[in-house]
Amino acid sequence: MDPIELKHALGAGLLSFPVTPFGADGLFNRKAYEAHVGWLAGFDATVLFAAGGTGEFFSLEPAEIPEIVAAAKASAGATPIVAGCGYGTRIAVSIARSAEKAGADGILLLPHYLMDASQEGLYQHIKTVCQSVSIGVMVYNRDNSILTADTLSRLCDACPNLVGFKDGSGDIALVRRITATMGDRLTYLGGMPTAELFADAYLGAGVTTYSSAVFNFVPALAHQFYTALRAGDTATTNRILIDFFYPFMDIRNRQKGYAVSAIKAGVRLMGFDAGPVRAPLTDLTAEEVRMMEALCEPYRNMTPVSQAAE
């Protein structure tokens, strides 16, 4: 996909990151993944991200990523697929090129590994990755990889295929400065864990879309929330926050790493073979799975908006 086409797709609606299922042998379960991604593709996500954060990118071997991307492309129909990418510059370039070869429509460049870096270091890192591929690239502002507006502006000048900025820092003042500075040069994505909890604040800062992790198992509800948010229907968004998202947050916050583990539990509850999380993450306890089951039950049979309107 042309980078400008990807930029428009990113801004056209709700986004999501499918989980990566693993079998009993601990290896990528392609059949289960294709079944789940094919199901998600029927719920109006405008872009799906393969091997992203919710897809446990951090626990994948770089050699596993191309097969995951290829499986997503094979099962997502016309929905564009963006691949996770990260670590140090040399590894990131290798991952980006292999994902492009596997058919990815774009790259999400996750924070580099462990160490902090200067703005010049971040600039050179991102520029090198962007220039290693012809597909669109999004940068993810989070943790040890926080770009200033000036650095991002330099990158946009140097890298025509840099099309998106995703924020998981929660620094609304910085985000607003970036959206004001860059205008429509980029598409802006919310990337806080359980992004719906922050969506109102990010919308006010010029971020019009986000990636929904719960889309993995309650896609129709996630889309209903997104539609109400964009319409300014606060009565509906408040109701969904109170009925679903705040109780989900309480489960998610019981242990570190549950931002992924709870999503996988939800996918399993919807009948998909998501398998366990990989170490160092841990799965929910039996009690916590029962809590998730009670939370999800009212939304089990929700249909896509397009079907409900027919």
Residue frames as qw, qx, qy, qz and C-alpha x, y, z in Angstrom:
[[0.000, 0.889, 0.458, 0.000, 0.00, 0.00, 0.00],
 [0.336, 0.601, -0.040, 0.724, 1.23, 3.48, -0.86],
 [0.325, -0.150, -0.557, 0.749, 2.23, 5.40, 2.31],
 [0.241, -0.052, 0.029, -0.969, -0.34, 8.14, 1.66],
 [0.648, -0.228, -0.548, -0.477, -3.08, 5.53, 1.21],
 [0.585, -0.226, -0.697, 0.348, -2.01, 3.99, 4.52],
 [0.087, -0.006, -0.336, 0.938, -2.08, 7.39, 6.19],
 [0.483, -0.153, -0.197, -0.839, -5.70, 7.86, 5.11],
 [0.706, -0.211, -0.656, -0.162, -6.63, 4.33, 6.22],
 [0.416, -0.098, -0.643, 0.636, -5.13, 4.95, 9.66],
 [0.092, 0.072, 0.267, -0.957, -7.28, 8.03, 10.10],
 [0.423, -0.148, -0.539, -0.713, -10.46, 6.53, 8.71],
 [0.774, -0.403, -0.267, -0.409, -11.67, 4.64, 11.76],
 [0.713, -0.588, 0.344, -0.165, -10.91, 2.36, 14.67],
 [0.493, 0.544, -0.677, 0.056, -7.66, 0.35, 14.76],
 [0.839, -0.445, 0.218, -0.222, -6.65, -2.80, 16.63],
 [0.120, 0.590, -0.797, 0.035, -3.81, -5.18, 17.45],
 [0.918, -0.095, -0.289, -0.256, -4.70, -8.88, 17.20],
 [0.621, -0.579, 0.525, -0.062, -3.13, -11.11, 19.84],
 [0.446, 0.484, -0.734, -0.167, -0.58, -13.70, 18.68],
 [0.910, -0.256, 0.110, -0.306, -1.73, -17.23, 19.54],
 [0.101, 0.539, -0.835, 0.048, 0.77, -19.87, 20.62],
 [0.833, -0.066, -0.475, -0.276, 0.25, -23.62, 20.61],
 [0.860, -0.509, 0.035, -0.028, 1.02, -26.18, 23.28],
 [0.844, 0.096, -0.001, 0.527, 4.55, -26.36, 21.86],
 [0.325, -0.688, -0.061, 0.645, 4.98, -22.62, 22.44],
 [0.304, -0.016, 0.518, 0.799, 5.18, -21.85, 18.72],
 [0.323, 0.249, -0.082, -0.910, 3.06, -19.49, 16.63],
 [0.407, 0.335, 0.844, -0.098, -0.32, -21.07, 15.88],
 [0.031, 0.109, -0.433, -0.894, -1.02, -19.83, 12.36],
 [0.196, -0.399, -0.817, -0.367, -4.36, -21.58, 11.92],
 [0.259, -0.670, -0.594, 0.362, -5.77, -20.07, 15.12],
 [0.174, -0.437, 0.033, 0.882, -4.40, -16.65, 14.19],
 [0.061, -0.071, -0.605, -0.791, -5.97, -16.65, 10.75],
 [0.232, -0.560, -0.786, -0.123, -9.35, -17.66, 12.21],
 [0.261, -0.673, -0.407, 0.559, -9.26, -14.81, 14.73],
 [0.120, -0.342, 0.235, 0.902, -7.99, -12.15, 12.30],
 [0.072, -0.259, -0.746, -0.609, -10.59, -13.20, 9.74],
 [0.238, -0.680, -0.684, 0.111, -13.30, -12.71, 12.37],
 [0.247, -0.613, -0.166, 0.732, -11.94, -9.30, 13.39],
 [0.148, -0.068, 0.477, 0.864, -11.80, -8.14, 9.77],
 [0.106, -0.531, -0.744, -0.392, -15.61, -8.31, 9.68],
 [0.317, -0.755, -0.487, 0.304, -15.97, -5.62, 12.37],
 [0.217, 0.927, 0.173, 0.253, -14.89, -2.46, 10.53],
 [0.531, -0.652, 0.193, 0.506, -11.35, -1.94, 11.81],
 [0.499, 0.850, -0.094, -0.143, -9.66, 0.20, 9.17],
 [0.432, 0.608, -0.643, 0.174, -6.16, -1.16, 9.94],
 [0.909, -0.415, -0.013, -0.030, -4.95, -4.18, 11.93],
 [0.045, 0.802, -0.581, 0.130, -1.47, -4.37, 13.46],
 [0.961, 0.004, -0.275, 0.029, 0.29, -7.74, 13.31],
 [0.769, -0.055, -0.317, 0.552, 2.92, -8.59, 15.93],
 [0.033, -0.740, 0.086, -0.667, 2.33, -5.36, 17.83],
 [0.113, -0.415, 0.633, -0.644, 2.43, -4.72, 21.55],
 [0.761, -0.087, 0.335, -0.549, -0.79, -6.62, 22.28],
 [0.912, 0.318, -0.231, -0.120, 0.54, -9.25, 19.86],
 [0.802, -0.519, 0.226, 0.189, 3.51, -9.77, 22.22],
 [0.574, 0.767, -0.229, 0.171, 6.11, -8.31, 19.87],
 [0.189, -0.783, 0.538, -0.249, 8.54, -8.19, 22.78],
 [0.696, -0.289, 0.648, -0.113, 8.49, -11.98, 23.13],
 [0.861, 0.486, 0.135, -0.064, 8.71, -12.83, 19.43],
 [0.609, -0.257, 0.448, 0.602, 11.88, -13.86, 17.67],
 [0.194, 0.582, -0.244, -0.751, 12.50, -11.53, 14.71],
 [0.061, 0.132, -0.877, -0.459, 12.32, -14.54, 12.39],
 [0.147, 0.428, 0.873, -0.183, 8.72, -15.22, 13.52],
 [0.183, 0.556, 0.200, -0.786, 7.40, -11.82, 12.46],
 [0.238, 0.261, -0.576, -0.737, 7.26, -12.35, 8.66],
 [0.172, -0.222, -0.944, -0.173, 5.07, -15.44, 9.03],
 [0.014, 0.546, 0.639, -0.542, 2.72, -13.59, 11.38],
 [0.188, 0.491, -0.134, -0.840, 2.47, -10.72, 8.88],
 [0.222, 0.108, -0.792, -0.559, 1.85, -13.13, 6.00],
 [0.094, -0.365, -0.919, 0.116, -0.86, -14.91, 7.99],
 [0.104, 0.576, 0.385, -0.713, -2.56, -11.62, 8.78],
 [0.227, 0.390, -0.409, -0.793, -2.48, -10.60, 5.11],
 [0.167, -0.035, -0.927, -0.335, -3.91, -13.97, 4.10],
 [0.164, -0.466, -0.858, 0.143, -6.90, -13.69, 6.42],
 [0.041, -0.499, -0.333, 0.799, -7.72, -9.98, 6.73],
 [0.427, 0.729, 0.526, 0.103, -9.20, -9.48, 3.28],
 [0.365, 0.736, 0.122, 0.557, -8.87, -5.86, 2.18],
 [0.461, -0.887, -0.029, 0.019, -7.96, -4.60, 5.66],
 [0.418, 0.727, -0.444, 0.317, -4.41, -3.15, 5.64],
 [0.879, -0.387, -0.178, 0.213, -1.84, -4.83, 7.88],
 [0.088, 0.859, -0.388, 0.321, 0.86, -2.90, 9.75],
 [0.857, -0.045, -0.440, 0.265, 3.73, -4.85, 11.32],
 [0.537, -0.834, 0.090, 0.092, 5.38, -4.23, 14.64],
 [0.699, 0.480, -0.230, 0.478, 9.06, -3.31, 14.49],
 [0.415, -0.888, 0.114, -0.159, 11.60, -2.33, 17.12],
 [0.851, -0.317, 0.060, 0.415, 14.79, -2.90, 19.12],
 [0.327, -0.598, 0.280, 0.676, 18.09, -1.28, 18.09],
 [0.391, 0.656, -0.205, -0.612, 18.53, 0.23, 14.66],
 [0.150, 0.356, -0.855, -0.346, 20.19, -2.71, 12.90],
 [0.164, 0.212, 0.953, -0.144, 17.61, -5.20, 14.20],
 [0.365, 0.599, 0.392, -0.595, 14.76, -2.80, 13.45],
 [0.331, 0.557, -0.460, -0.608, 15.90, -2.37, 9.85],
 [0.062, 0.130, -0.973, -0.180, 16.07, -6.14, 9.44],
 [0.233, 0.402, 0.813, -0.349, 12.56, -6.58, 10.86],
 [0.355, 0.629, 0.095, -0.685, 11.16, -3.74, 8.75],
 [0.282, 0.445, -0.661, -0.534, 12.57, -5.17, 5.53],
 [0.014, -0.035, -0.998, -0.042, 11.40, -8.70, 6.29],
 [0.286, 0.500, 0.642, -0.505, 7.90, -7.44, 7.15],
 [0.374, 0.598, -0.189, -0.683, 7.73, -5.45, 3.92],
 [0.197, 0.286, -0.865, -0.363, 8.80, -8.55, 1.97],
 [0.081, 0.217, 0.953, -0.193, 6.08, -10.56, 3.74],
 [0.027, -0.553, -0.665, -0.501, 3.44, -8.10, 2.51],
 [0.221, -0.606, -0.483, 0.592, 3.04, -5.59, 5.33],
 [0.222, 0.822, 0.364, 0.378, 1.36, -2.34, 4.30],
 [0.038, -0.859, 0.204, -0.468, 3.26, -0.37, 6.92],
 [0.612, 0.027, -0.600, 0.515, 5.50, -0.46, 9.99],
 [0.450, -0.855, -0.067, -0.250, 4.84, 0.64, 13.57],
 [0.527, 0.414, -0.516, 0.533, 8.21, 1.49, 15.08],
 [0.693, -0.663, -0.284, -0.013, 8.04, 0.62, 18.76],
 [0.253, -0.905, 0.336, -0.064, 10.47, 2.09, 21.32],
 [0.573, 0.494, -0.629, 0.180, 14.03, 0.83, 21.04],
 [0.813, -0.281, -0.493, 0.127, 15.36, -1.51, 23.69],
 [0.694, -0.450, -0.367, 0.426, 16.09, -0.43, 27.27],
 [0.457, -0.237, -0.084, 0.853, 18.45, 2.56, 27.03],
 [0.156, 0.882, 0.234, -0.379, 17.48, 6.21, 26.79],
 [0.592, 0.235, 0.353, 0.685, 18.71, 8.09, 23.72],
 [0.067, -0.418, -0.016, 0.906, 19.23, 11.72, 22.77],
 [0.545, 0.662, 0.245, -0.453, 16.91, 13.47, 20.33],
 [0.303, 0.661, -0.570, -0.383, 19.66, 13.23, 17.69],
 [0.160, -0.193, 0.968, 0.021, 19.98, 9.51, 18.37],
 [0.489, 0.423, 0.688, -0.330, 16.23, 9.02, 18.02],
 [0.450, 0.731, -0.108, -0.502, 16.24, 11.07, 14.84],
 [0.175, 0.525, -0.780, -0.293, 18.99, 8.95, 13.25],
 [0.302, 0.022, 0.941, -0.152, 17.33, 5.70, 14.41],
 [0.518, 0.554, 0.527, -0.384, 13.90, 6.52, 13.00],
 [0.378, 0.736, -0.301, -0.474, 15.30, 8.06, 9.82],
 [0.009, -0.396, 0.892, 0.219, 17.37, 4.94, 9.13],
 [0.373, 0.234, 0.882, -0.164, 14.38, 2.65, 9.57],
 [0.482, 0.689, 0.256, -0.476, 12.13, 4.84, 7.42],
 [0.324, 0.718, -0.458, -0.413, 14.70, 4.96, 4.63],
 [0.221, -0.269, 0.932, 0.102, 15.16, 1.17, 4.69],
 [0.319, 0.399, 0.859, -0.002, 11.63, 0.52, 3.37],
 [0.031, -0.185, -0.427, -0.885, 9.19, 2.00, 0.87],
 [0.348, -0.598, -0.695, -0.198, 6.05, 1.40, 2.93],
 [0.242, -0.776, 0.001, -0.582, 4.55, 3.81, 5.47],
 [0.508, -0.014, -0.656, 0.559, 5.98, 4.12, 8.97],
 [0.435, -0.801, -0.165, -0.377, 4.40, 5.20, 12.26],
 [0.316, 0.330, -0.639, 0.619, 6.44, 6.15, 15.31],
 [0.626, -0.588, -0.505, -0.090, 5.32, 5.27, 18.83],
 [0.022, 0.610, -0.376, 0.697, 6.05, 7.91, 21.50],
 [0.827, -0.488, -0.146, -0.235, 6.32, 5.96, 24.72],
 [0.877, -0.403, -0.004, 0.262, 8.64, 5.12, 27.61],
 [0.538, -0.517, 0.268, 0.609, 12.28, 5.70, 26.55],
 [0.351, 0.203, 0.556, 0.726, 11.44, 6.95, 23.05],
 [0.059, 0.828, 0.449, -0.329, 9.85, 10.39, 23.42],
 [0.444, 0.345, 0.323, 0.761, 10.18, 12.70, 20.43],
 [0.009, -0.534, -0.224, 0.816, 9.91, 16.45, 20.72],
 [0.519, 0.761, 0.315, -0.228, 7.89, 18.40, 18.19],
 [0.134, 0.830, -0.425, -0.336, 11.12, 19.74, 16.67],
 [0.292, -0.313, 0.880, 0.207, 12.60, 16.26, 16.18],
 [0.535, 0.418, 0.730, -0.079, 9.38, 14.97, 14.68],
 [0.390, 0.857, 0.041, -0.334, 9.31, 17.94, 12.31],
 [0.025, -0.658, 0.679, 0.323, 12.84, 17.14, 11.15],
 [0.414, -0.012, 0.907, 0.079, 11.85, 13.52, 10.58],
 [0.533, 0.650, 0.493, -0.222, 8.83, 14.52, 8.52],
 [0.270, 0.850, -0.280, -0.357, 11.10, 16.65, 6.32],
 [0.072, -0.536, 0.815, 0.207, 13.60, 13.81, 5.86],
 [0.179, 0.042, 0.983, 0.024, 11.17, 10.87, 5.55],
 [0.441, 0.009, -0.312, -0.842, 8.22, 11.18, 3.13],
 [0.609, -0.164, -0.736, -0.245, 7.00, 7.71, 4.18],
 [0.140, -0.152, -0.716, 0.667, 6.66, 8.72, 7.85],
 [0.269, -0.398, -0.518, -0.707, 2.86, 8.97, 7.97],
 [0.626, -0.607, -0.400, -0.283, 1.76, 8.40, 11.56],
 [0.082, 0.417, -0.596, 0.681, 2.44, 9.36, 15.17],
 [0.695, -0.450, -0.534, -0.169, 1.14, 7.20, 17.99],
 [0.043, -0.574, 0.474, -0.666, 1.31, 8.39, 21.59],
 [0.753, -0.375, -0.541, -0.006, 1.42, 6.23, 24.68],
 [0.361, 0.208, -0.453, 0.788, 3.11, 8.75, 26.95],
 [0.281, -0.718, -0.621, 0.142, -0.02, 10.38, 28.32],
 [0.277, -0.391, -0.056, 0.876, 1.66, 13.79, 28.02],
 [0.330, 0.759, 0.561, 0.031, -1.29, 15.68, 26.55],
 [0.028, -0.902, 0.091, 0.421, 0.62, 18.98, 26.47],
 [0.279, -0.411, 0.694, 0.522, 3.32, 17.42, 24.27],
 [0.386, 0.369, 0.814, 0.231, 0.75, 15.70, 22.09],
 [0.224, 0.882, 0.373, -0.179, -1.13, 18.95, 21.54],
 [0.108, -0.780, 0.347, 0.509, 2.08, 20.76, 20.65],
 [0.337, -0.140, 0.815, 0.451, 2.87, 18.05, 18.09],
 [0.340, 0.581, 0.729, 0.126, -0.58, 18.07, 16.50],
 [0.100, 0.929, 0.147, -0.325, -0.54, 21.88, 16.36],
 [0.203, -0.659, 0.513, 0.511, 2.95, 21.92, 14.84],
 [0.253, -0.109, 0.864, 0.421, 2.56, 19.12, 12.31],
 [0.540, 0.298, -0.025, -0.787, -1.08, 19.62, 11.38],
 [0.903, 0.235, 0.180, -0.310, -2.32, 17.17, 8.77],
 [0.305, 0.635, -0.702, -0.104, 1.20, 16.07, 7.77],
 [0.107, 0.148, -0.967, 0.179, 0.65, 13.00, 10.00],
 [0.672, -0.420, -0.442, -0.420, -2.20, 10.83, 11.21],
 [0.114, -0.459, 0.626, -0.620, -2.37, 10.81, 15.02],
 [0.724, -0.211, -0.633, -0.173, -3.17, 7.69, 17.02],
 [0.528, -0.627, 0.358, -0.449, -3.89, 7.24, 20.72],
 [0.718, 0.230, -0.653, 0.068, -1.80, 4.43, 22.19],
 [0.308, -0.451, 0.609, -0.575, -2.34, 4.36, 25.94],
 [0.104, -0.060, -0.990, 0.068, -3.12, 0.95, 27.47],
 [0.070, 0.626, 0.767, -0.125, -6.90, 0.49, 27.18],
 [0.219, 0.116, 0.211, 0.945, -7.02, 3.56, 24.97],
 [0.226, -0.647, -0.579, -0.442, -10.74, 4.12, 25.44],
 [0.493, -0.658, -0.417, 0.388, -10.08, 5.34, 28.99],
 [0.325, -0.482, 0.081, 0.809, -8.13, 8.30, 27.56],
 [0.377, 0.421, 0.625, 0.538, -9.95, 8.80, 24.27],
 [0.008, -0.930, -0.367, -0.022, -11.83, 11.97, 25.26],
 [0.365, -0.799, 0.169, 0.448, -8.65, 13.74, 26.36],
 [0.476, -0.154, 0.596, 0.628, -6.77, 12.69, 23.25],
 [0.302, 0.670, 0.600, 0.316, -9.63, 13.74, 20.99],
 [0.106, -0.970, -0.160, 0.148, -9.38, 17.22, 22.49],
 [0.403, -0.655, 0.406, 0.494, -5.65, 17.23, 21.70],
 [0.439, 0.632, -0.384, -0.510, -6.24, 16.52, 18.02],
 [0.051, -0.220, 0.967, 0.115, -5.90, 12.71, 18.10],
 [0.638, 0.087, -0.094, -0.759, -8.93, 11.38, 16.28],
 [0.906, 0.025, -0.359, -0.221, -8.37, 7.64, 16.41],
 [0.363, -0.589, 0.679, -0.247, -6.70, 4.99, 18.54],
 [0.500, 0.158, -0.842, -0.128, -5.89, 1.29, 18.71],
 [0.713, -0.363, 0.178, -0.573, -8.38, -0.71, 20.74],
 [0.034, 0.310, -0.943, 0.114, -7.04, -3.81, 22.51],
 [0.481, 0.149, 0.723, -0.473, -10.51, -4.97, 23.61],
 [0.623, 0.455, -0.270, -0.577, -11.51, -5.04, 19.93],
 [0.160, 0.323, -0.930, -0.074, -9.83, -8.46, 20.08],
 [0.068, -0.193, -0.966, 0.155, -12.80, -9.96, 21.93],
 [0.175, 0.695, 0.596, -0.363, -15.67, -7.41, 22.01],
 [0.319, 0.051, 0.399, 0.858, -15.19, -5.75, 18.60],
 [0.064, -0.666, -0.570, -0.476, -18.76, -4.57, 18.19],
 [0.422, -0.822, -0.309, 0.225, -18.72, -2.89, 21.60],
 [0.494, -0.364, 0.164, 0.773, -15.36, -1.28, 20.84],
 [0.190, 0.293, 0.509, 0.787, -16.74, 0.06, 17.60],
 [0.226, -0.792, -0.535, -0.185, -19.91, 1.32, 19.31],
 [0.465, -0.711, -0.141, 0.509, -17.77, 3.27, 21.77],
 [0.399, -0.135, 0.345, 0.839, -15.63, 4.73, 18.98],
 [0.056, 0.533, 0.595, 0.598, -18.68, 5.78, 16.96],
 [0.330, -0.844, -0.422, 0.028, -20.26, 7.46, 19.99],
 [0.511, -0.519, 0.021, 0.684, -17.00, 9.21, 20.83],
 [0.293, 0.063, 0.433, 0.850, -16.66, 10.69, 17.35],
 [0.118, -0.631, -0.585, -0.495, -20.32, 11.76, 17.42],
 [0.054, -0.362, 0.335, -0.868, -19.95, 13.53, 20.77],
 [0.723, -0.399, -0.388, -0.409, -22.45, 11.11, 22.35],
 [0.052, 0.461, -0.699, 0.544, -21.13, 11.32, 25.90],
 [0.757, -0.215, 0.281, -0.549, -24.18, 9.56, 27.36],
 [0.965, 0.182, -0.167, -0.086, -23.23, 6.42, 25.43],
 [0.545, 0.485, -0.550, 0.406, -19.49, 6.64, 26.06],
 [0.279, -0.479, 0.544, -0.631, -20.07, 7.23, 29.79],
 [0.891, -0.121, 0.150, -0.412, -22.38, 4.22, 29.99],
 [0.905, 0.287, -0.296, 0.103, -19.88, 1.94, 28.25],
 [0.238, 0.570, -0.576, 0.535, -17.04, 3.23, 30.41],
 [0.493, -0.388, 0.490, -0.606, -18.98, 2.49, 33.59],
 [0.931, 0.010, 0.126, -0.342, -20.46, -0.85, 32.46],
 [0.953, 0.251, -0.055, 0.160, -17.40, -2.30, 30.75],
 [0.550, 0.624, -0.313, 0.458, -14.14, -0.35, 30.62],
 [0.242, -0.684, 0.463, -0.509, -13.73, 0.58, 34.28],
 [0.894, -0.272, 0.301, -0.191, -14.48, -2.99, 35.46],
 [0.893, 0.370, -0.092, 0.238, -12.06, -4.25, 32.81],
 [0.219, 0.751, -0.396, 0.481, -9.44, -1.79, 34.05],
 [0.609, -0.581, 0.402, -0.361, -9.86, -3.20, 37.58],
 [0.981, 0.004, 0.185, 0.055, -9.06, -6.70, 36.29],
 [0.672, 0.630, -0.152, 0.360, -6.21, -5.45, 34.10],
 [0.002, -0.788, 0.387, -0.479, -4.61, -3.64, 37.04],
 [0.874, -0.455, 0.085, -0.144, -4.49, -6.70, 39.30],
 [0.799, -0.284, 0.324, 0.419, -1.07, -7.72, 37.96],
 [0.036, 0.697, -0.427, -0.575, 1.63, -6.21, 35.78],
 [0.049, -0.194, 0.865, 0.460, 1.41, -7.47, 32.22],
 [0.341, 0.427, 0.807, -0.224, -2.34, -8.06, 32.36],
 [0.339, 0.620, -0.086, -0.702, -2.83, -5.41, 29.66],
 [0.386, 0.333, -0.751, -0.419, -1.96, -8.32, 27.33],
 [0.022, -0.006, -0.985, 0.172, -2.96, -11.32, 29.46],
 [0.368, 0.395, 0.574, -0.616, -6.51, -10.06, 30.04],
 [0.503, 0.490, -0.288, -0.651, -6.97, -9.51, 26.31],
 [0.301, 0.234, -0.902, -0.204, -5.88, -13.06, 25.54],
 [0.158, 0.184, 0.879, -0.412, -8.27, -14.34, 28.20],
 [0.472, 0.477, 0.225, -0.706, -11.10, -12.44, 26.51],
 [0.452, 0.422, -0.604, -0.503, -10.20, -13.90, 23.12],
 [0.125, 0.058, -0.989, 0.058, -10.30, -17.42, 24.57],
 [0.291, 0.320, 0.677, -0.595, -13.68, -16.69, 26.16],
 [0.536, 0.511, -0.066, -0.669, -15.02, -15.80, 22.70],
 [0.925, 0.187, 0.307, -0.118, -14.10, -19.28, 21.47],
 [0.601, 0.726, -0.324, 0.088, -10.75, -18.63, 19.78],
 [0.916, -0.218, -0.088, 0.324, -7.63, -20.62, 20.53],
 [0.100, 0.950, -0.217, 0.202, -5.37, -17.80, 21.66],
 [0.794, 0.099, -0.436, 0.413, -3.10, -20.03, 23.70],
 [0.560, -0.679, -0.237, 0.411, -1.12, -18.79, 26.70],
 [0.109, 0.971, -0.213, 0.023, 0.97, -15.66, 26.95],
 [0.791, 0.293, -0.347, 0.409, 4.72, -16.11, 26.61],
 [0.634, -0.587, -0.167, 0.475, 7.08, -15.59, 29.51],
 [0.194, 0.014, -0.716, 0.671, 7.77, -13.31, 31.26],
 [0.496, -0.225, -0.043, -0.837, 4.02, -12.57, 31.22],
 [0.098, 0.082, 0.951, -0.280, 1.60, -14.70, 33.23],
 [0.281, -0.383, -0.673, -0.567, -1.98, -15.66, 32.47],
 [0.484, -0.439, 0.117, -0.748, -5.00, -14.72, 34.56],
 [0.175, -0.095, 0.907, -0.371, -5.96, -16.91, 37.50],
 [0.090, -0.377, -0.896, -0.217, -9.11, -19.05, 37.35],
 [0.058, -0.679, -0.540, 0.494, -10.91, -16.49, 39.53],
 [0.016, 0.541, -0.170, -0.823, -9.90, -13.66, 37.24],
 [0.047, -0.045, -0.806, -0.589, -11.03, -15.60, 34.17],
 [0.068, -0.582, -0.807, 0.074, -14.45, -15.95, 35.81],
 [0.039, -0.678, -0.209, 0.704, -14.49, -12.19, 36.37],
 [0.032, 0.307, -0.530, -0.790, -13.71, -11.66, 32.68],
 [0.032, -0.278, -0.910, -0.307, -16.43, -14.11, 31.68],
 [0.025, -0.695, -0.630, 0.345, -19.06, -12.25, 33.70],
 [0.025, -0.615, 0.079, 0.784, -17.90, -8.94, 32.22],
 [0.036, 0.230, -0.679, -0.696, -18.00, -10.20, 28.62],
 [0.231, 0.321, 0.918, -0.035, -21.24, -12.18, 28.71],
 [0.318, 0.714, 0.396, -0.482, -23.61, -9.29, 27.83],
 [0.253, 0.747, -0.320, -0.525, -21.58, -8.53, 24.70],
 [0.520, -0.166, 0.808, 0.222, -21.01, -12.04, 23.42],
 [0.470, 0.459, 0.726, 0.205, -23.59, -11.87, 20.63],
 [0.145, 0.804, 0.027, -0.575, -23.17, -8.28, 19.50],
 [0.725, 0.436, 0.421, 0.327, -22.99, -8.01, 15.70],
 [0.388, -0.016, 0.203, 0.899, -21.03, -5.61, 13.51],
 [0.183, 0.505, 0.211, -0.817, -22.61, -2.20, 13.06],
 [0.267, 0.260, -0.577, -0.727, -22.98, -2.85, 9.32],
 [0.234, -0.197, -0.939, -0.160, -24.96, -6.02, 9.99],
 [0.015, -0.458, -0.683, 0.569, -27.11, -4.46, 12.71],
 [0.214, 0.435, -0.029, -0.874, -28.17, -1.74, 10.27],
 [0.195, 0.053, -0.794, -0.573, -29.39, -4.22, 7.65]]
